Amino acid sequence: MRCRALRHTGGMKRSEAQPDGPAAAARPGPAGRQQVADWLLARGCQPFDFQRAVWKAMAEGCSGLLHADTGSGKTWAVALGALAAQLDALADGAGGQTSGAGVLHDRPRSPADPATGCEPGRRRGPRLLWITPMRALAADILHALSAPLADLAPGWRVALRTGDTPAAERARQDRRPPEWLVTTPESLTLLLARADAPAALSSVHTVVCDEWHELLASKRGAQLQLALARLAQWNPALRIWGLSATLGNPGHALDVLTWPVRGLAPQPPRLIEARGGRPIVIDTLLPPDPGRYTWAGHLGARMRDAVVAEIEATAGTTLVFTNVRSQVEAWYQMLLEARPDWAGRLALHHGSLDRAQRDWVEQGLKAGTLRAVVATSSLDLGVDFPPVERVLQIGSARGVARLLQRAGRSGHAPGRTSRVTLVPTNTLELVEAAAARAAVQAGRIESRTSPGQPLDLLVQHLVTVALGGGFDADQLYAEVRRAWAWRALARSDFDWALAFCAGGGHSLAAYPEYRRIARGADGLWRVPDARVARRHRMAIGTIVSDGALQVRWLGGGVLGTVEEGFIARLQPGDRFYFGGRLLELVRLREMTAWVRRASGGGGRVPVWAGGRMALSGELAGAVRDLLHRAALGPWDAPELAVPEMQAARPMLEEQARRSHLPAPGTLLIETLRSREGWHLFMHPFAGRSAHLGLASLLAWRLARGQANTFSIAVNDHGFELLAAQPFDLSPVRDGTLLSLRGLRADVLAALNATGLAQRRFREIARIAGLVAGGHPGTGPGARQLQASSGLFWAVFSRHDPDNRLLAQARREALAEELQLPRLAALLRSLRRCRIVHADLRQPSPLALPLMVERLRERLSTEQLAARLARMLARMVR
């Protein structure tokens, strides 16, 4: 019989399964740990070794990071450790008492104080904050934490506070704060902006940052770093713990997380790892006839019946993951058409759905009433659905960490095997599947790094702290430097941000609404204007996502929407394909791209959100390694004898026959002359985003030496340049086109760096509180946002050119939009390669997918299918 706690904890096992037996769980120790051990022993369970290590570290006052497999018991490792440590603190006289049975009870309740709304003598805030990046995960965590509190601390409550929490529940929490609070980074920042924040949050004993890898590299994570530094200022004994299952650089993740309490704890932070103990099976659903030629998505619908068969063969629930929301909708309809009797037991889940529908799906997953759910990443983070037995991944997961996260949704308990089955939508994804399994076995997981001192977040934080009781400038400067992202913050930058909040800088000093904080007679900076305070609280925590732009004819008709990240790279006069038409960009204004028809030549192909989910560097490297191995042979070598590579063998052998397979130390370049023009194909296998930057750079350099028009198409394996006129191939063959000389200037010229910097500035202006995106319930106000941020950009550029927010926008555009550091590293790598050139008479298996990427934006589905059929008929002769 399974241990009763197993289903809830995901991390306990029967005591008799341990060599040292029940006595180990009952080993004497501090009161808190003894109570936890007795509680587990009563349920016939005992902890794993890594859980004991966490409890010991927490009892010693340490902060740390637990890096352990998905479903191994991370949640209860930290939750029970925090509870034990807090019970110890209370037993030492911190405000509680224990009964003879060792269970904590609160003091008898007294009537509420009418002045504060709280009971006399009670602390004003929670003892534990559990921070989660997702609301769905927050609800799951709330359920998991309720069990030990109900038994070990029956007077304590655990509550949830996110953007979905009703106002009545928030008011109830204010009157009687819960002992444990599950929340999000944004809601925590809102709590810091309350006037009673120091009193309400100084009681926090432990902060737990769940799914830390998801926050680490983002501005949301940097925002959380500032909040942690604030909490550590109020309580120097604060303990900070992080949970993660998929980190390639756990040491850096630990440093970033625990930087606010470095030097304050009695011992240094601990990194506790428990990796590789849970079996993971990664297999592939092989198509019956992968073919010698492939392109994105051409196997997708043909795999439907095989996917249905896999779901039918699974006793429990199956999760079917896709990378984009449009695929979720399409696969849901395909499965329902194949099995209409599954209506009501087949569901879909993604972030654009109404919350009520998402809640219904999540409850169905927990109860095991659903046969299958088609979902995006909205369900791949840490949520525990025990009935889920199988995970299917449609197409490539694009990254090792993402694949592990999704695999971990099945068999989500210790001792159970996680299984993910990859469903290729093209033949090259068979190679990616084999490469992903090899990368997992080798432990090649993507690394994540913290951003460096974004001043827009600092400006926002200054106003937040001014609302939250006020601040002394010298003390806050020291506090901010205890956040990793700002550890090297210069006092001049801090003073600039302070002056900008106080007076709006050189260009906004005449406008009272930008004097957001003022210094009082007591020397503390506060927000003196109630309207400023209200506007800041409404926009607090905003991290702007990528937007969409309307595409309109000059005459006014609407063509549709295209992602701003693509259109922002274009200059007026540039041409691009949209809706089967070749268009010329006339101007970009008020979140609208105004266009007119273009004729002749070619244009760029839009890059959509789903397609822009690029192959990670680790997975791209694993794919390159496998292709190199295939080029060397023989095909009975262990790496090539796997089913995926054998299924891809006809395509790879056709590539070798018509051109070359990428070999170690080489860069494959292919050229082709067709009725469309002169094609150049390059195959670095570096991921889509890197290829987009490289293709734009090379097109600029080729056109600079000789006037020409280039169309660009990219995928994860390479890119195509299609020229209207012939061009000189010598700088391509000899590698001079890959020079790093003048790289920054060429990138700035090739990719419309000013437009991209303005786009970044709009996000920066919103985070810094200069512009607002509309009030709740009124929509994002995108046009007003763009117009307002554009005005600030123009005013600062003209009258305040040294404005540090402008510098931040340009820096972020180079690093994140143009990916200059990654592009430079790619160029250095490619320059060490020997260039292998193949002059094609017909497209090769690696070149054809790039042509399809371009053609699918010009042709309807029927036209594209007919054209491909004719091309394939010619190529197989």
Beta strands, then each sheet from edge to edge (+ up, - down):
strand 1: 12-14
strand 2: 45-47
strand 3: 64-68
strand 4: 97-98
strand 5: 104-105
strand 6: 128-131
strand 7: 158-161
strand 8: 180-183
strand 9: 206-209
strand 10: 239-244
strand 11: 270-274
strand 12: 280-284
strand 13: 317-321
strand 14: 346-349
strand 15: 372-375
strand 16: 388-394
strand 17: 418-423
strand 18: 518-519
strand 19: 525-526
strand 20: 548-553
strand 21: 558-563
strand 22: 575-578
strand 23: 581-589
strand 24: 592-597
strand 25: 666-674
strand 26: 677-683
strand 27: 710-714
strand 28: 719-723
strand 29: 834-840
sheet 1: 1+ 2-
sheet 2: 7+ 8+ 6+ 9+ 10+ 3+ 11+
sheet 3: 4+ 5-
sheet 4: 12+ 17+ 16+ 13+ 15+ 14+
sheet 5: 18+ 19-
sheet 6: 21+ 20- 24- 23+ 22-
sheet 7: 27+ 28- 26+ 25- 29-
end
